[in-house]
């Protein structure tokens, strides 16, 4: 009998006309990284970029059953090797992640590449054929939270030219600067990002929730609230402001007030966190100048009040020499350069 994992428990293989028989909750389980909603007994739901399931198993094969409300793309990483990405689009699918593996012990990470705007994903189970689930990986002690927009989502980073428009297939959060930074520091990453979102306005003044509305949510499409006690990071990285200056520049007082409010919320939830207020690499001209000045005023304001764990970091403007992703977004190379810079700064500040 093969194994199927639902939520944090192990169940026997599900047959269409029978119900799963649970085994004790002390049995080996799956480690879920990111904001997950566990209220549905059929399986945990996620939406944010980079949400992932991590597990150890023995055997020669593994498959996953996933329900997706939109065009979500996933990356399976087995024993550190990135496999061919696949999508589940508005349906429930059982996908063979790997077969003909060496008969032995393996580690799987199943990573949601696409952002929350593409819909929710529900992990309904894993099957190992004649193999079995082993003890779950231990959660990492180092934790980072990223709050951002399309840049942090890795919008179009696998695109080949700035003239190409967004495709879900080319959004790979596994190779975002956020995920690369976390892996470089042996840390987990909760990525709370939405393309086009801003502090005071969305891209082009488009209607819809801004970051203050979405940040408190586990499932931003369903309105499920997040309990901030579930994940307390040592580092929080904010990369917002690009959309506040995309067409019409944000009003100074409103921008500064909104940024202050966000940092205050972060500080309330995580009293000891190091908060990096980052800018770039897509801004230019007067938008770049205004954002730089306003953000430094915010950071200096917190320092004046005695909060010495709030920092400003500017990523250099992206350049043609490093290529572009879709719709002028950062390329894979630019994401790597951003990660290198951010990793260095976190090491300096925290001694990691």
RAFEN-V235918 format. One record per residue. N is the residue number from 1. RES is the residue in one small letter. SS is DSSP state (H for helix, E for strand, C for the rest). PSI is psi in radians with two decimals (none if undefined). OMEGA is omega in radians with two decimals (999 if undefined). Layout:
BEGIN
n->(N:N)
res->(RES:RES)
ss->(SS:SS)
psi->(PSI:PSI)
omega->(OMEGA:OMEGA)
END
This chain:
BEGIN
n->(1:2:3:4:5:6:7:8:9:10:11:12:13:14:15:16:17:18:19:20:21:22:23:24:25:26:27:28:29:30:31:32:33:34:35:36:37:38:39:40:41:42:43:44:45:46:47:48:49:50:51:52:53:54:55:56:57:58:59:60:61:62:63:64:65:66:67:68:69:70:71:72:73:74:75:76:77:78:79:80:81:82:83:84:85:86:87:88:89:90:91:92:93:94:95:96:97:98:99:100:101:102:103:104:105:106:107:108:109:110:111:112:113:114:115:116:117:118:119:120:121:122:123:124:125:126:127:128:129:130:131:132:133:134:135:136:137:138:139:140:141:142:143:144:145:146:147:148:149:150:151:152:153:154:155:156:157:158:159:160:161:162:163:164:165:166:167:168:169:170:171:172:173:174:175:176:177:178:179:180:181:182:183:184:185:186:187:188:189:190:191:192:193:194:195:196:197:198:199:200:201:202:203:204:205:206:207:208:209:210:211:212:213:214:215:216:217:218:219:220:221:222:223:224:225:226:227:228:229:230:231:232:233:234:235:236:237:238:239:240:241:242:243:244:245:246:247:248:249:250:251:252:253:254:255:256:257:258:259:260:261:262:263:264:265:266:267:268:269:270:271:272:273:274:275:276:277:278:279:280:281:282:283:284:285:286:287:288:289:290:291:292:293:294:295:296:297:298:299:300:301:302:303:304:305:306:307:308:309:310:311:312:313:314:315:316:317:318:319:320:321:322:323:324:325:326:327:328:329:330:331:332:333:334:335:336:337:338:339:340:341:342:343:344:345:346:347:348:349:350:351:352)
res->(x:x:x:x:x:x:x:x:x:x:x:x:x:x:x:x:x:x:x:x:x:x:x:x:x:x:x:x:x:x:x:x:x:x:x:x:x:x:x:x:x:x:x:x:x:x:x:x:x:x:x:x:x:x:x:x:x:x:x:x:x:x:x:x:x:x:x:x:x:x:x:x:x:x:x:x:x:x:x:x:x:x:x:x:x:x:x:x:x:x:x:x:x:x:x:x:x:x:x:x:x:x:x:x:x:x:x:x:x:x:x:x:x:x:x:x:x:x:x:x:x:x:x:x:x:x:x:x:x:x:x:x:x:x:x:x:x:x:x:x:x:x:x:x:x:x:x:x:x:x:x:x:x:x:x:x:x:x:x:x:x:x:x:x:x:x:x:x:x:x:x:x:x:x:x:x:x:x:x:x:x:x:x:x:x:x:x:x:x:x:x:x:x:x:x:x:x:x:x:x:x:x:x:x:x:x:x:x:x:x:x:x:x:x:x:x:x:x:x:x:x:x:x:x:x:x:x:x:x:x:x:x:x:x:x:x:x:x:x:x:x:x:x:x:x:x:x:x:x:x:x:x:x:x:x:x:x:x:x:x:x:x:x:x:x:x:x:x:x:x:x:x:x:x:x:x:x:x:x:x:x:x:x:x:x:x:x:x:x:x:x:x:x:x:x:x:x:x:x:x:x:x:x:x:x:x:x:x:x:x:x:x:x:x:x:x:x:x:x:x:x:x:x:x:x:x:x:x:x:x:x:x:x:x:x:x:x:x:x:x:x:x:x:x:x:x:x:x:x:x:x:x)
ss->(C:C:E:E:E:E:C:C:E:E:E:E:C:C:C:C:C:C:C:C:C:E:C:C:C:C:C:C:C:C:E:E:E:C:C:E:E:C:C:C:C:C:C:C:E:E:C:C:C:C:C:E:E:E:E:E:E:E:E:C:C:E:E:E:E:E:E:E:C:C:E:E:E:E:E:E:E:E:C:C:E:E:C:C:C:E:E:E:E:C:C:E:E:E:E:E:E:E:C:C:C:C:C:E:E:E:E:E:E:E:E:E:C:C:C:H:H:H:C:C:E:E:E:E:E:E:E:C:C:C:C:E:E:C:C:C:C:C:C:C:C:E:E:E:E:E:E:E:C:H:H:H:H:C:C:C:C:C:C:C:C:C:C:C:C:C:C:H:H:H:C:C:H:H:H:C:H:H:H:H:H:H:H:H:C:C:E:E:E:E:E:E:E:C:C:C:C:C:C:C:C:C:H:H:H:C:C:C:C:C:H:H:H:H:C:C:E:E:E:C:C:C:C:E:E:C:C:H:H:H:C:C:C:C:E:E:E:E:E:C:C:C:H:H:H:C:C:C:C:C:C:H:H:H:H:H:H:H:H:H:H:H:H:H:H:H:H:H:H:C:C:C:C:E:E:E:E:E:E:C:C:C:C:C:H:H:H:H:H:H:H:H:H:H:H:H:H:H:H:H:H:H:H:H:C:C:C:C:C:E:E:E:E:E:C:C:C:C:C:H:H:H:C:E:C:H:H:H:C:E:C:H:H:H:H:H:H:H:H:H:H:H:H:H:H:H:H:H:H:H:C:C)
psi->(2.27:2.93:2.49:2.24:2.23:2.30:-2.13:0.26:2.85:2.34:2.77:2.86:2.35:2.15:2.53:-0.69:0.29:2.86:2.59:2.49:1.98:2.58:2.95:2.55:-0.18:-0.11:2.82:2.56:3.14:2.44:2.08:2.15:2.23:-3.02:1.93:2.53:2.07:0.27:-0.40:2.08:-0.26:-0.43:2.73:2.55:2.55:2.93:-0.70:2.64:2.46:0.03:2.41:2.74:2.38:2.30:2.82:2.49:2.84:2.62:-2.89:-0.05:2.82:2.42:2.81:2.50:2.14:2.39:2.27:2.41:-0.09:-2.85:1.52:2.41:2.53:2.71:2.14:2.32:2.01:2.13:0.65:-0.06:2.21:2.16:3.03:2.21:2.73:2.82:2.68:2.03:1.72:0.54:-3.06:2.22:2.50:2.09:2.24:1.97:-0.68:2.57:2.90:0.56:2.79:2.33:1.78:-2.72:2.38:2.75:2.30:2.35:2.16:1.94:2.29:1.93:-0.63:2.80:3.01:-0.51:-0.30:-0.11:3.03:2.71:2.41:2.16:1.93:-0.28:2.83:2.52:2.37:0.32:-2.13:0.01:-2.92:2.79:2.46:-3.07:2.46:2.59:2.61:2.43:2.57:2.52:-0.62:2.31:2.41:2.39:2.34:2.32:2.11:-2.87:-2.54:-0.53:-0.80:-0.50:-0.33:0.63:2.09:0.36:-0.33:0.11:2.88:-0.23:2.63:-0.35:-0.27:2.50:2.91:2.34:2.41:-0.59:-0.58:0.22:1.87:1.61:-0.31:-0.47:0.45:2.78:-0.55:-0.91:-0.69:-0.76:-0.81:-0.82:-0.66:-0.49:0.16:0.83:2.74:2.84:2.16:2.04:1.91:1.60:2.62:2.20:2.38:0.02:2.67:3.13:-0.70:-0.40:2.76:3.00:2.24:0.29:0.32:2.55:2.81:2.93:2.50:-3.11:-0.61:-0.45:-0.63:-0.52:-0.64:0.12:2.47:-0.85:1.73:-0.36:-0.42:-0.18:0.29:2.20:2.61:2.44:1.90:-0.21:-0.25:-0.33:1.89:1.71:2.68:-0.37:2.39:2.23:2.11:2.24:1.51:2.80:-0.43:-0.79:-0.34:-0.29:0.36:-0.73:-1.08:2.19:2.42:2.53:2.37:-0.92:-0.73:-0.71:-0.84:-0.73:-0.75:-0.71:-0.74:-0.74:-0.70:-0.82:-0.70:-0.71:-0.79:-0.79:-0.63:-0.74:-0.61:1.43:-0.50:0.10:2.59:2.17:2.07:2.00:1.83:2.74:2.45:3.06:0.28:-0.28:2.69:2.91:-2.49:-0.52:-0.73:-0.80:-0.80:-0.80:-0.76:-0.85:-0.78:-0.75:-0.67:-0.60:-0.69:-0.90:-0.78:-0.56:-0.71:-0.66:-0.70:-0.59:0.04:0.06:1.72:0.11:0.45:2.18:2.76:2.39:2.23:2.19:2.41:2.67:2.47:2.68:2.72:-0.59:-0.42:0.02:3.00:2.69:-2.82:2.48:0.76:0.24:2.84:2.45:3.04:-0.69:-0.72:-0.70:-0.72:-0.74:-0.70:-0.76:-0.72:-0.78:-0.80:-0.71:-0.77:-0.77:-0.69:-0.69:-0.72:-0.80:-0.63:-0.20:0.34:none)
omega->(3.13:-3.06:3.02:-3.10:3.09:-3.08:-3.11:-3.13:3.07:3.13:3.02:-3.12:-3.10:3.03:-2.99:-3.04:3.09:3.09:3.12:3.10:-3.08:2.99:-3.06:-3.10:3.08:3.11:3.11:-3.06:3.12:3.04:3.12:-3.13:-3.09:3.13:3.13:3.03:-3.07:-3.04:3.14:-3.11:3.12:-3.14:-3.10:3.14:3.08:3.09:-3.01:3.10:3.02:3.04:-3.05:3.03:-3.06:-3.09:3.04:3.11:3.02:-3.12:-3.05:-3.07:3.08:3.04:-3.14:3.04:-3.03:3.00:-3.12:3.11:3.13:3.14:3.10:3.09:-3.05:3.10:3.00:3.08:-3.12:-3.12:3.10:-3.13:3.13:-3.13:-3.10:3.14:3.14:-3.13:2.94:-2.95:3.04:-3.09:3.00:-3.08:2.95:-3.01:3.02:-3.12:3.13:3.05:3.14:3.02:3.00:-3.10:-3.10:-3.10:-3.10:3.06:3.12:2.90:3.08:-2.88:3.06:-3.07:-3.01:-3.04:-3.05:-3.13:3.12:3.10:-3.13:3.06:3.12:3.12:-3.05:3.10:3.08:-3.12:-3.06:-3.12:3.11:3.13:-3.12:3.08:3.10:-3.12:-3.10:3.03:3.08:3.08:-3.13:3.13:-3.14:-3.08:3.09:3.00:3.10:3.12:-3.06:-3.10:-3.07:3.14:-3.13:3.05:-3.02:3.10:3.00:-3.05:3.08:3.03:-3.06:-3.09:-3.12:3.13:3.11:3.11:-3.01:2.92:-3.12:-3.10:-3.06:3.04:-3.03:-3.12:3.09:3.10:2.99:3.09:-3.12:-3.11:3.13:3.11:-3.12:3.14:3.14:-3.10:-3.10:-3.11:2.98:-3.11:2.91:-3.05:-3.13:-3.02:-3.09:-3.12:3.09:-3.06:3.13:3.08:-3.11:3.13:3.07:-3.07:3.10:-3.13:-3.11:3.13:3.10:-3.13:3.01:-2.98:3.12:3.12:-3.04:-3.04:-3.09:-2.96:2.99:3.09:-3.03:3.11:-3.11:3.12:3.13:-3.07:3.11:3.03:-3.04:3.07:-3.11:-3.10:-3.10:-3.06:2.99:-3.09:3.00:-3.14:3.12:3.02:-3.10:3.11:-3.12:-3.10:3.07:-3.14:-3.03:3.13:3.06:-3.08:3.09:3.07:-2.98:-3.07:-3.13:3.14:-3.12:3.12:-3.14:3.13:3.08:-3.13:3.14:3.13:3.12:3.09:3.12:-3.12:3.09:-3.13:-3.07:-3.02:-3.04:-3.06:2.96:-3.04:3.14:3.08:-3.01:-3.09:3.07:0.20:-3.01:-3.10:3.10:3.04:-3.08:3.09:3.09:-3.12:-3.12:-3.14:3.12:-3.10:-3.10:-3.11:3.10:3.08:3.09:-3.10:3.13:3.10:3.11:3.09:3.11:3.14:3.06:3.10:-3.05:-3.14:3.04:-3.01:3.02:3.11:3.13:2.99:3.09:3.08:3.09:-3.07:3.13:-3.08:3.13:3.12:3.11:2.96:-3.11:3.10:3.06:-3.09:-3.10:3.12:3.06:-3.14:3.12:3.08:3.12:3.13:3.08:3.14:3.12:-3.12:-3.12:3.11:3.13:-3.12:3.13:3.09:-3.14:-3.05:-3.04:-3.11:3.13:999)
END
